[in-house]
């Protein structure tokens, strides 16, 4: 049961990534635009710090 639920969670994450990645591309189809890289560079540490502050 836990493997099934983990697979459902991974599938949901993959679906979100598939939906969001096309909107990150610029007009030329490039994915690594400075704004995109900056947003990811700020967002990942922010998520990590927020997750470390919130305990279960």
N, C-alpha and C positions, 0 to 999 in steps of 0.2 A: 504494500500500500504506500509506504513512504517513497519507494522508487517511482511509482506512478505519479504521486503528487509532485515530486521533484521534477519529473519530466514535464508535467503540466506547467510548472513555474518557469522552467527553461524555455519552453515553447512560447510562453507569454512574453518573456524578455526578448526572444528572437523576433517575435512579431512586432514589438515596439521598435526595435532597431531597424527592421525592414521598412517600417513606416516613416521613421524620422530621417534616415540617411539621405534619401533623395532631396529633402528640403534643405540639407546642409550644403549641397552643391551650388556653385555659382553658375552664371550663364554659359560659361565655357565647359562646364562639366567637371571642373576641378573640385576635389574634396578638401584639400589642404590649403584653405584660404586663411590668411592671418587671423581673421575674426573667429573662425571655427577653431583653430588651434588655441587661441587665447581663451575661448569659452570652455574648451575641454580642460585646459591647463588650470583654470580657476575652479571649474566645477568639480573635478575629481577630488582635489584636496578638501574642498568644502564639504562634499558628501562624507569623506572619511572622518573629518573633524566632527561633523554633526553626529555621525554614527558612534563615535567614541564618547561623546557627551551623553548620549541617550543609552541608558542601561536597561536590560530586559528584566 
